[in-house]
Amino acid sequence: MVLIGDSLTEFGNQAHGWGATIAEVYSRRMDVMFRGFSGYNSHWLKLALPGLLRGLGFGRQSPSHGDYLFTLLIGTNDSRNASTPQHVPLETYRKNVKEIVSILHAGVANTRILLLTPPPSAALVTRHPFYFRTLRAYRDACLDAIAEMHAEEAWFATQVAVLDLWELFVPGGEFDEDAFDPEAVLGRFFHAEDKLHFSLEGHAFVAKSILAVIAKEWPEYAVDQL
């Protein structure tokens, strides 16, 4: 299993992080590798992906054996203000998501990809700043990319699954309401200072949800089946 993304994935490798929890659960069953790059956007990740895959053994004359399960969480930094180098326009981000998923799929026949949407923030405006409503637009663009690929690619339905972190943290879509208070509803899931990265409770919730999606979509990779 390879966990790919930005700092939300990189920090998942810390003690009690969502990735560290998954690695512990799969100990002696499946190797879990971390490829989280703090500050990355979808464009930079797309450029880095060929080298990353070569490092894992893809593309060599003797291709890697076995199955690969990727998690992909990217888009938060894309949403930054247009004046920052991390910003990626919404339409470009949507295209990048499709290209990254296609690159991962092309690497090996037995690839499975769990795509996580960029999560909400626990404030309307964070200190960086990131904007709750803008993050929502990038989440929607991620879901649009998924829907398009599902319609275009025959392999998509069996090899790609989605975990919508907005619906995970706020079931029922209350985040659409004008009076929605992200700090009151989401505060416990996110770091108290930056309102953007997961708290310990958030990490635990994300890890539990990823394991549940894997067990549902690809039961052969469920922990109790390995």
Contacts in CASP RR format, 6 or more apart in sequence:
PFRMAT RR
TARGET T0000
AUTHOR 0000-0000-0000
METHOD contacts of the structure
MODEL  1
MVLIGDSLTEFGNQAHGWGATIAEVYSRRMDVMFRGFSGYNSHWLKLALP
GLLRGLGFGRQSPSHGDYLFTLLIGTNDSRNASTPQHVPLETYRKNVKEI
VSILHAGVANTRILLLTPPPSAALVTRHPFYFRTLRAYRDACLDAIAEMH
AEEAWFATQVAVLDLWELFVPGGEFDEDAFDPEAVLGRFFHAEDKLHFSL
EGHAFVAKSILAVIAKEWPEYAVDQL
1 22 0 8 1.000
1 26 0 8 1.000
1 30 0 8 1.000
1 31 0 8 1.000
1 32 0 8 1.000
1 33 0 8 1.000
1 68 0 8 1.000
1 69 0 8 1.000
1 70 0 8 1.000
1 71 0 8 1.000
2 32 0 8 1.000
2 33 0 8 1.000
2 35 0 8 1.000
2 56 0 8 1.000
2 68 0 8 1.000
2 69 0 8 1.000
2 70 0 8 1.000
2 71 0 8 1.000
3 9 0 8 1.000
3 12 0 8 1.000
3 13 0 8 1.000
3 19 0 8 1.000
3 22 0 8 1.000
3 32 0 8 1.000
3 33 0 8 1.000
3 34 0 8 1.000
3 35 0 8 1.000
3 36 0 8 1.000
3 70 0 8 1.000
3 71 0 8 1.000
3 73 0 8 1.000
4 35 0 8 1.000
4 36 0 8 1.000
4 45 0 8 1.000
4 52 0 8 1.000
4 70 0 8 1.000
4 71 0 8 1.000
4 72 0 8 1.000
4 73 0 8 1.000
4 74 0 8 1.000
5 35 0 8 1.000
5 36 0 8 1.000
5 37 0 8 1.000
5 40 0 8 1.000
5 45 0 8 1.000
5 72 0 8 1.000
5 73 0 8 1.000
5 74 0 8 1.000
6 36 0 8 1.000
6 37 0 8 1.000
6 38 0 8 1.000
6 39 0 8 1.000
6 40 0 8 1.000
6 41 0 8 1.000
6 45 0 8 1.000
6 73 0 8 1.000
6 74 0 8 1.000
6 75 0 8 1.000
6 76 0 8 1.000
6 77 0 8 1.000
7 36 0 8 1.000
7 37 0 8 1.000
7 38 0 8 1.000
7 39 0 8 1.000
7 197 0 8 1.000
8 73 0 8 1.000
8 76 0 8 1.000
8 119 0 8 1.000
8 197 0 8 1.000
8 198 0 8 1.000
9 19 0 8 1.000
9 34 0 8 1.000
9 35 0 8 1.000
9 36 0 8 1.000
9 71 0 8 1.000
9 73 0 8 1.000
10 34 0 8 1.000
10 36 0 8 1.000
10 37 0 8 1.000
10 38 0 8 1.000
11 17 0 8 1.000
11 38 0 8 1.000
11 197 0 8 1.000
11 198 0 8 1.000
12 18 0 8 1.000
12 19 0 8 1.000
12 20 0 8 1.000
12 34 0 8 1.000
12 198 0 8 1.000
12 203 0 8 1.000
13 19 0 8 1.000
13 20 0 8 1.000
13 34 0 8 1.000
13 36 0 8 1.000
14 20 0 8 1.000
16 200 0 8 1.000
16 203 0 8 1.000
16 204 0 8 1.000
17 198 0 8 1.000
17 200 0 8 1.000
17 203 0 8 1.000
17 204 0 8 1.000
17 207 0 8 1.000
18 198 0 8 1.000
18 202 0 8 1.000
18 203 0 8 1.000
18 204 0 8 1.000
18 206 0 8 1.000
18 207 0 8 1.000
18 210 0 8 1.000
19 32 0 8 1.000
19 34 0 8 1.000
19 203 0 8 1.000
19 207 0 8 1.000
21 203 0 8 1.000
21 204 0 8 1.000
21 207 0 8 1.000
22 32 0 8 1.000
22 207 0 8 1.000
22 210 0 8 1.000
22 211 0 8 1.000
23 32 0 8 1.000
25 207 0 8 1.000
25 211 0 8 1.000
25 223 0 8 1.000
26 32 0 8 1.000
26 223 0 8 1.000
26 226 0 8 1.000
29 223 0 8 1.000
29 226 0 8 1.000
30 69 0 8 1.000
30 221 0 8 1.000
30 226 0 8 1.000
33 56 0 8 1.000
35 52 0 8 1.000
37 44 0 8 1.000
37 45 0 8 1.000
37 48 0 8 1.000
39 77 0 8 1.000
39 86 0 8 1.000
40 48 0 8 1.000
40 74 0 8 1.000
40 77 0 8 1.000
41 74 0 8 1.000
41 75 0 8 1.000
41 77 0 8 1.000
41 78 0 8 1.000
41 86 0 8 1.000
41 87 0 8 1.000
41 88 0 8 1.000
41 93 0 8 1.000
42 74 0 8 1.000
42 75 0 8 1.000
42 78 0 8 1.000
42 88 0 8 1.000
42 92 0 8 1.000
42 93 0 8 1.000
42 96 0 8 1.000
42 97 0 8 1.000
42 100 0 8 1.000
43 78 0 8 1.000
43 88 0 8 1.000
43 92 0 8 1.000
43 96 0 8 1.000
45 74 0 8 1.000
45 96 0 8 1.000
45 100 0 8 1.000
46 96 0 8 1.000
46 99 0 8 1.000
46 100 0 8 1.000
46 103 0 8 1.000
49 100 0 8 1.000
49 103 0 8 1.000
49 104 0 8 1.000
50 103 0 8 1.000
53 59 0 8 1.000
53 103 0 8 1.000
53 104 0 8 1.000
53 107 0 8 1.000
54 60 0 8 1.000
56 64 0 8 1.000
56 68 0 8 1.000
57 63 0 8 1.000
57 64 0 8 1.000
58 64 0 8 1.000
58 107 0 8 1.000
58 108 0 8 1.000
59 107 0 8 1.000
63 108 0 8 1.000
64 108 0 8 1.000
66 108 0 8 1.000
66 110 0 8 1.000
67 108 0 8 1.000
67 110 0 8 1.000
67 111 0 8 1.000
67 112 0 8 1.000
67 221 0 8 1.000
68 108 0 8 1.000
68 110 0 8 1.000
68 111 0 8 1.000
68 112 0 8 1.000
69 111 0 8 1.000
69 112 0 8 1.000
69 113 0 8 1.000
69 114 0 8 1.000
69 214 0 8 1.000
69 218 0 8 1.000
69 221 0 8 1.000
70 104 0 8 1.000
70 111 0 8 1.000
70 112 0 8 1.000
70 113 0 8 1.000
70 114 0 8 1.000
71 113 0 8 1.000
71 114 0 8 1.000
71 115 0 8 1.000
71 116 0 8 1.000
71 210 0 8 1.000
72 100 0 8 1.000
72 101 0 8 1.000
72 104 0 8 1.000
72 113 0 8 1.000
72 114 0 8 1.000
72 115 0 8 1.000
72 116 0 8 1.000
73 115 0 8 1.000
73 116 0 8 1.000
73 118 0 8 1.000
74 97 0 8 1.000
74 100 0 8 1.000
74 118 0 8 1.000
75 88 0 8 1.000
75 93 0 8 1.000
75 118 0 8 1.000
75 138 0 8 1.000
75 142 0 8 1.000
76 118 0 8 1.000
76 119 0 8 1.000
76 130 0 8 1.000
76 135 0 8 1.000
76 138 0 8 1.000
76 196 0 8 1.000
77 86 0 8 1.000
78 86 0 8 1.000
78 87 0 8 1.000
78 88 0 8 1.000
78 93 0 8 1.000
78 96 0 8 1.000
78 118 0 8 1.000
78 138 0 8 1.000
79 87 0 8 1.000
79 118 0 8 1.000
79 130 0 8 1.000
79 131 0 8 1.000
79 134 0 8 1.000
79 135 0 8 1.000
79 137 0 8 1.000
79 138 0 8 1.000
80 86 0 8 1.000
80 87 0 8 1.000
80 128 0 8 1.000
80 130 0 8 1.000
81 87 0 8 1.000
81 129 0 8 1.000
82 89 0 8 1.000
88 96 0 8 1.000
90 137 0 8 1.000
90 138 0 8 1.000
90 141 0 8 1.000
91 141 0 8 1.000
93 138 0 8 1.000
93 141 0 8 1.000
93 142 0 8 1.000
94 141 0 8 1.000
94 142 0 8 1.000
94 144 0 8 1.000
94 145 0 8 1.000
95 145 0 8 1.000
97 115 0 8 1.000
97 141 0 8 1.000
97 142 0 8 1.000
97 145 0 8 1.000
97 146 0 8 1.000
98 145 0 8 1.000
98 148 0 8 1.000
98 149 0 8 1.000
101 113 0 8 1.000
101 115 0 8 1.000
101 145 0 8 1.000
101 149 0 8 1.000
101 160 0 8 1.000
102 149 0 8 1.000
102 153 0 8 1.000
104 111 0 8 1.000
104 113 0 8 1.000
105 111 0 8 1.000
105 113 0 8 1.000
105 155 0 8 1.000
105 159 0 8 1.000
105 160 0 8 1.000
111 159 0 8 1.000
112 159 0 8 1.000
112 160 0 8 1.000
112 161 0 8 1.000
112 217 0 8 1.000
112 218 0 8 1.000
112 221 0 8 1.000
113 159 0 8 1.000
113 160 0 8 1.000
113 161 0 8 1.000
114 160 0 8 1.000
114 161 0 8 1.000
114 162 0 8 1.000
114 163 0 8 1.000
114 210 0 8 1.000
114 213 0 8 1.000
114 214 0 8 1.000
114 217 0 8 1.000
115 142 0 8 1.000
115 146 0 8 1.000
115 160 0 8 1.000
115 161 0 8 1.000
115 162 0 8 1.000
115 163 0 8 1.000
116 162 0 8 1.000
116 163 0 8 1.000
116 165 0 8 1.000
116 206 0 8 1.000
116 210 0 8 1.000
117 139 0 8 1.000
117 142 0 8 1.000
117 143 0 8 1.000
117 162 0 8 1.000
117 163 0 8 1.000
117 164 0 8 1.000
117 165 0 8 1.000
117 166 0 8 1.000
118 135 0 8 1.000
118 138 0 8 1.000
118 139 0 8 1.000
118 142 0 8 1.000
118 165 0 8 1.000
119 135 0 8 1.000
119 139 0 8 1.000
119 165 0 8 1.000
119 166 0 8 1.000
119 169 0 8 1.000
119 198 0 8 1.000
120 132 0 8 1.000
120 135 0 8 1.000
120 136 0 8 1.000
120 139 0 8 1.000
120 165 0 8 1.000
120 166 0 8 1.000
120 169 0 8 1.000
120 170 0 8 1.000
120 175 0 8 1.000
120 182 0 8 1.000
120 186 0 8 1.000
121 130 0 8 1.000
121 131 0 8 1.000
121 132 0 8 1.000
121 135 0 8 1.000
121 182 0 8 1.000
121 186 0 8 1.000
121 190 0 8 1.000
121 195 0 8 1.000
121 196 0 8 1.000
122 182 0 8 1.000
122 183 0 8 1.000
122 186 0 8 1.000
122 187 0 8 1.000
122 189 0 8 1.000
122 190 0 8 1.000
122 195 0 8 1.000
122 196 0 8 1.000
123 132 0 8 1.000
123 182 0 8 1.000
123 183 0 8 1.000
123 195 0 8 1.000
124 131 0 8 1.000
124 132 0 8 1.000
124 133 0 8 1.000
124 182 0 8 1.000
125 131 0 8 1.000
125 132 0 8 1.000
126 194 0 8 1.000
126 195 0 8 1.000
126 196 0 8 1.000
127 193 0 8 1.000
127 194 0 8 1.000
127 195 0 8 1.000
128 194 0 8 1.000
128 196 0 8 1.000
130 196 0 8 1.000
132 182 0 8 1.000
136 166 0 8 1.000
136 175 0 8 1.000
139 164 0 8 1.000
139 165 0 8 1.000
139 166 0 8 1.000
143 162 0 8 1.000
143 164 0 8 1.000
146 160 0 8 1.000
146 162 0 8 1.000
149 156 0 8 1.000
149 160 0 8 1.000
150 156 0 8 1.000
150 157 0 8 1.000
150 160 0 8 1.000
161 213 0 8 1.000
161 214 0 8 1.000
161 217 0 8 1.000
161 218 0 8 1.000
163 209 0 8 1.000
163 210 0 8 1.000
163 213 0 8 1.000
165 206 0 8 1.000
166 173 0 8 1.000
166 175 0 8 1.000
167 173 0 8 1.000
168 205 0 8 1.000
168 206 0 8 1.000
168 209 0 8 1.000
169 185 0 8 1.000
169 186 0 8 1.000
169 189 0 8 1.000
169 205 0 8 1.000
170 180 0 8 1.000
170 185 0 8 1.000
170 186 0 8 1.000
174 180 0 8 1.000
174 185 0 8 1.000
175 182 0 8 1.000
182 195 0 8 1.000
183 195 0 8 1.000
187 195 0 8 1.000
187 199 0 8 1.000
188 199 0 8 1.000
188 201 0 8 1.000
188 202 0 8 1.000
189 198 0 8 1.000
189 199 0 8 1.000
189 201 0 8 1.000
189 202 0 8 1.000
189 205 0 8 1.000
190 196 0 8 1.000
190 197 0 8 1.000
190 198 0 8 1.000
190 199 0 8 1.000
190 202 0 8 1.000
191 197 0 8 1.000
191 198 0 8 1.000
191 199 0 8 1.000
192 199 0 8 1.000
198 206 0 8 1.000
211 222 0 8 1.000
211 223 0 8 1.000
214 221 0 8 1.000
214 222 0 8 1.000
215 221 0 8 1.000
215 222 0 8 1.000
215 223 0 8 1.000
219 225 0 8 1.000
END
